[in-house]
Amino acid sequence: MLSLSKAEKSYVQAGLLASPPSRADGRALLDFRSVALETGVAPLANGSARLSIGRNPHDGGGGTEVVAATKLEVESIDEDGEGRDSGRIACTVSCSPSAYPHLSSSALDDIQADLTSLLHQTLSHSSLHPRNLTILKSKKSWLLNLDVLVLSDAGNILDALFMASRAALWDTRVPRTRGVEYEAPSRKDTGKGREDMDVDEDEHENTQKQSGFDTRRLPKATDFELPDYWDEGEVLDGRERWPVAITLNLVSYSDTVIMSIAEANFSLQESPTHFLDATAQEEAASPLKLFLAFSFHDAQATVLQGMRMLGSGELTPSHLKELIKACTFLSAVGENYARELFVALNAKLKDEDVRRTQKARERFELHR
């Protein structure tokens, strides 16, 4: 998205291809900038997170910054509505104009649409769907809205987008619900003097069925109630499965002549150099990048949830076969990088769970 001259692109590419490689901030090709993550930043959301990559530790400025939040809404399941029995997930990405000050409003809308499409298509896959979004079978379910705001983009926005989204979904709590059924009291129970009668405990069970609201017959429940406060509840089912993304930025010697994707020759024997966590300048100098999203269901099983080739130029049939071979090799490499990111992110999220639990206990003790 940043525009560089041919000389600037050649300079950045030459540094990446040098031996040893040279990057402007001194990192190695596979090093990430510092990543800061905090959950529970939006008190009115069901789950939220703020993530920054490469923020200046002295003044807190610069870097890529993303805020994500989830909100649960009740949907009715009927023929006319969009509600589903198992619930729905809807993802939206918005970009602050200050994140892309050089772009027009129409170009900014295009970026938002592209990011929204990528995030929604990946996270709404059936293999990732939580099983605890149903409220009343065939009647009501939860709509899980995931809203992501890009505050600043200093490179590697896709990785930041998915890390922030995963943290917000991890932080989400689904309110516990209890089905209720309404039954109109019989006429004989509404006679004169009923309010003056004393009912002992032995009769209570016999008269319970005369109550307007009955929470015992769940198969016939017509509505629901929340037995606890909105910010309590259970975590999303299968939150360990939410994917992490890794972006492999590709550059080869042929790119130093500023060639298009169609002219580049990526083969398995002579694969392009790849590097992680590109800055805005490095992204502008890289003609091609491979986006990969992996879901780790357990210690062994790994699922490739999304894969997309991004960059300028067009592909011709003559180069497609070589490119597919290179992608097969790079996806295997990317899986290792994604697993390392997954482990580090999970450790941080678990630390955040402990911190928030301790903070909630202190607040509870203070108001007792």
KOLBABA-146457 format. One record per residue (C-alpha): z, x, y; residue in three letters. Coordinates in steps of 0.25 Angstrom, whole numbers, padded with zeros to 4 digits, always signed. Each point is the difference from the previous one (the first is absolute). Layout:
ZXYALA
...
END
This chain:
+0000+0000+0000MET
+0002+0012+0009LEU
-0013+0006+0005SER
-0003+0015-0002LEU
-0011+0009+0004SER
-0008+0007-0010LYS
+0006+0013+0004ALA
+0014-0006-0002GLU
-0003-0006-0013LYS
-0006+0014-0005SER
+0013+0007+0005TYR
+0009-0010-0008VAL
-0008+0000-0012GLN
-0001+0016+0000ALA
+0015+0000+0000GLY
+0002-0009-0011LEU
-0010+0008-0009LEU
+0005+0013+0004ALA
+0008+0009-0010SER
+0011-0002+0002PRO
-0002-0014+0007PRO
+0004-0001+0014SER
+0005-0013+0006ARG
+0004-0002+0015ALA
+0014-0003-0003ASP
+0002+0011-0011GLY
+0001-0009-0012ARG
-0006+0002-0013ALA
-0011-0009-0005LEU
+0009-0008-0009LEU
+0012-0001+0010ASP
+0004-0013+0007PHE
+0006+0000+0014ARG
+0014-0005+0001SER
+0002-0014-0004VAL
+0011-0009+0006ALA
+0003-0014-0006LEU
+0011-0010+0003GLU
+0001-0014-0006THR
+0007-0013+0006GLY
-0006+0003+0014VAL
-0003-0015+0002ALA
+0013-0009-0001PRO
-0008-0013-0001LEU
-0010+0004-0011ALA
+0003-0001-0015ASN
-0004+0015-0001GLY
-0005+0011+0010SER
-0002+0014+0001ALA
-0004+0010+0011ARG
-0008+0013-0004LEU
-0005+0012+0008SER
-0008+0012-0005ILE
+0000+0013+0009GLY
+0009-0005+0011ARG
+0005+0011+0009ASN
+0014+0003-0003PRO
+0004+0004+0014HIS
-0005-0012+0008ASP
-0003-0010-0010GLY
-0015-0002+0004GLY
-0013+0002-0007GLY
-0003-0002-0014GLY
-0005-0012-0008THR
+0010-0012+0001GLU
+0000-0013-0008VAL
+0009-0012+0000VAL
+0000-0010-0012ALA
+0007-0013-0002ALA
+0000-0012-0010THR
+0003-0014+0003LYS
+0002-0011-0011LEU
-0005-0014+0003GLU
+0000-0013-0009VAL
-0013-0005-0004GLU
-0003-0014-0007SER
-0009+0001-0012ILE
-0010-0011+0001ASP
-0015-0002-0001GLU
-0002+0001+0015ASP
+0009+0012+0002GLY
-0002+0015-0003GLU
+0014+0001-0007GLY
+0000+0005-0014ARG
+0010-0002-0011ASP
+0004+0014-0001SER
+0000+0003+0015GLY
-0010+0007+0009ARG
-0001+0014+0008ILE
-0007+0001+0013ALA
-0001+0013+0007CYS
-0004+0002+0015THR
-0002+0013+0007VAL
+0001+0001+0015SER
-0003+0012+0009CYS
+0006+0003+0013SER
-0010+0003+0011PRO
+0008+0012+0003SER
-0003+0006-0014ALA
-0015+0000+0003TYR
-0001+0000+0015PRO
-0015+0005+0000HIS
-0005-0012-0008LEU
-0005-0013+0005SER
+0007-0013-0004SER
-0011-0004-0009SER
+0001+0014-0007ALA
+0015-0002-0001LEU
-0003-0013-0007ASP
-0009+0006-0010ASP
+0011+0011-0003ILE
+0010-0011-0002GLN
-0009-0008-0009ALA
-0003+0012-0009ASP
+0014+0004-0001LEU
+0005-0014-0003THR
-0011-0002-0011SER
+0004+0013-0007LEU
+0015-0003+0000LEU
-0002-0014-0004HIS
-0010+0002-0011GLN
+0009+0011-0006THR
+0014-0007+0001LEU
-0004-0014-0004SER
-0006+0004-0014HIS
+0006-0008-0011SER
+0006+0012-0007SER
+0009+0002+0012LEU
+0004-0014+0002HIS
+0016-0002+0001PRO
+0004-0011-0010ARG
+0012-0005+0009ASN
-0009-0007+0011LEU
+0001-0014-0007THR
+0010-0010+0006ILE
-0003-0013-0008LEU
-0011+0001-0010LYS
-0013-0007+0004SER
+0007-0005+0013LYS
+0005+0011+0009LYS
-0002+0016+0001SER
+0002+0011+0009TRP
-0011+0006+0009LEU
+0003+0015+0002LEU
-0006+0004+0013ASN
-0001+0015+0002LEU
-0003+0004+0014ASP
-0002+0015+0004VAL
-0001+0005+0014LEU
-0007+0014+0003VAL
+0007+0005+0012LEU
-0007+0014+0000SER
-0010+0007-0008ASP
+0000+0015-0001ALA
-0007+0001-0013GLY
+0002-0005-0014ASN
+0002-0015+0003ILE
-0003-0005-0014LEU
+0011+0008-0006ASP
+0010-0004+0010ALA
-0005-0015-0001LEU
+0003-0001-0014PHE
+0013+0008+0000MET
+0005-0009+0011ALA
-0004-0012-0007SER
+0006+0004-0013ARG
+0013+0003+0007ALA
+0000-0014+0006ALA
-0003-0007-0013LEU
+0011+0009-0007TRP
+0010-0005+0011ASP
-0004-0015-0001THR
+0010-0010-0005ARG
-0004-0013-0006VAL
+0010-0011+0003PRO
+0006-0007-0012ARG
-0003-0014-0001THR
+0006-0012-0008ARG
-0008-0013-0003GLY
+0005-0013+0004VAL
-0003-0014-0003GLU
+0002-0013+0009TYR
+0004-0013-0007GLU
+0003-0012+0008ALA
+0014-0006-0003PRO
+0000-0013-0008SER
+0003-0013+0008ARG
+0014-0002-0007LYS
+0005+0013+0005ASP
-0003-0004+0014THR
+0009-0012+0001GLY
+0011-0004+0010LYS
+0013+0008-0001GLY
-0007+0012-0008ARG
+0005+0010+0011GLU
+0014-0004-0002ASP
+0001+0002-0015MET
+0007+0012-0005ASP
-0008+0008-0011VAL
+0008+0009-0009ASP
-0005+0013-0007GLU
-0003-0007-0013ASP
-0009-0010+0007GLU
-0007+0011+0007HIS
-0010+0004-0011GLU
-0003-0015-0003ASN
-0004-0002+0015THR
-0007+0013+0002GLN
-0013-0006-0004LYS
+0001-0010+0011GLN
-0001+0011+0010SER
-0012+0001+0009GLY
-0003+0014-0003PHE
+0001+0006-0014ASP
-0002+0014-0003THR
+0001+0000-0015ARG
-0014-0006-0004ARG
-0009+0012+0004LEU
-0012-0005-0008PRO
+0000-0012+0009LYS
+0003+0007+0013ALA
-0007-0005+0012THR
+0005+0010+0010ASP
+0009+0012+0001PHE
+0012+0006+0008GLU
+0004+0014+0003LEU
+0014+0003-0006PRO
+0001+0013+0009ASP
-0004+0005+0013TYR
-0014+0004+0003TRP
+0002+0015+0000ASP
+0006+0000-0014GLU
-0008-0002-0013GLY
-0007+0008-0011GLU
-0010+0011+0002VAL
-0014-0003-0003LEU
-0004+0001-0015ASP
-0006+0013-0004GLY
+0002+0007+0013ARG
-0002+0013-0007GLU
-0015-0004-0002ARG
-0004+0000+0014TRP
-0011+0011+0002PRO
+0000+0012+0008VAL
-0012+0006+0006ALA
-0006+0014+0001ILE
-0012+0004+0008THR
-0008+0012-0004LEU
-0008+0005+0012ASN
-0012+0008-0005LEU
-0008+0011+0007VAL
-0010+0010-0006SER
-0008+0012+0004TYR
-0012-0009+0002SER
+0008-0009+0010ASP
+0001+0012+0010THR
-0015-0003+0003VAL
+0005-0014+0003ILE
-0008-0007-0011MET
+0001-0015-0003SER
+0006-0005-0013ILE
-0013-0002-0006ALA
-0004+0015+0002GLU
+0013+0005-0005ALA
+0000+0005-0015ASN
+0013-0003-0006PHE
+0000+0005-0015SER
+0011+0001-0010LEU
-0003+0015-0001GLN
+0000+0002+0015GLU
+0010-0011+0005SER
+0003+0000+0015PRO
+0013+0005+0006THR
+0010-0011+0001HIS
+0013-0001+0009PHE
+0011-0010+0003LEU
+0006-0006+0012ASP
-0011+0003+0010ALA
+0002-0001+0015THR
-0009-0007+0009ALA
-0008+0012+0003GLN
-0002+0003-0015GLU
-0004-0014-0004GLU
-0011+0001+0011ALA
-0005+0013-0006ALA
+0000-0005-0015SER
-0012-0008-0003PRO
+0006-0006-0013LEU
+0013-0005-0005LYS
+0005-0006-0013LEU
+0010-0011+0001PHE
+0009-0002-0013LEU
+0011-0010-0002ALA
+0008+0002-0013PHE
+0011-0009-0006SER
+0010+0006-0009PHE
+0005-0010-0009HIS
+0010+0009-0008ASP
+0001+0015-0003ALA
-0013+0000-0008GLN
-0009-0011+0004ALA
-0009+0002+0013THR
-0009-0010+0006VAL
-0011+0003+0010LEU
+0001-0013+0009GLN
-0010+0004+0010GLY
-0011+0011+0003MET
-0009+0001+0012ARG
-0009+0010+0005MET
+0000+0001+0016LEU
-0009+0008+0009GLY
-0012+0000+0008SER
-0015+0000-0005GLY
-0006-0007-0012GLU
-0001+0003-0015LEU
-0013+0001-0007THR
-0002-0002-0015PRO
-0003+0014-0002SER
+0014+0005+0004HIS
+0008-0012-0005LEU
+0001+0006-0014LYS
+0006+0013+0005GLU
+0009-0007+0009LEU
+0006-0009-0011ILE
+0003+0013-0008LYS
+0007+0006+0012ALA
+0008-0013+0002CYS
+0004+0000-0015THR
+0005+0014+0002PHE
+0007-0003+0013LEU
+0007-0013-0004SER
+0007+0008-0012ALA
+0005+0010+0011VAL
+0004-0011+0009GLY
+0008-0006-0010GLU
+0009+0012-0001ASN
+0002+0000+0015TYR
+0002-0015+0000ALA
+0011+0001-0010ARG
+0007+0011+0008GLU
+0000-0009+0012LEU
+0005-0012-0008PHE
+0012+0008-0005VAL
+0003+0005+0014ALA
-0001-0014+0006LEU
+0008-0007-0011ASN
+0011+0010+0002ALA
+0000-0003+0015LYS
+0000-0015-0002LEU
+0012+0001-0009LYS
+0007+0008+0010ASP
-0003-0011+0010GLU
+0005-0011-0009ASP
+0014+0008-0001VAL
+0000+0002+0015ARG
-0002-0015+0003ARG
+0009-0005-0010THR
+0011+0009+0006GLN
-0003-0005+0014LYS
+0001-0014-0005ALA
+0013+0002-0006ARG
+0006+0006+0012GLU
-0005-0012+0009ARG
+0006-0010-0010PHE
+0013+0007+0000GLU
+0000+0001+0016LEU
-0002-0016+0000HIS
+0010-0004-0010ARG
END
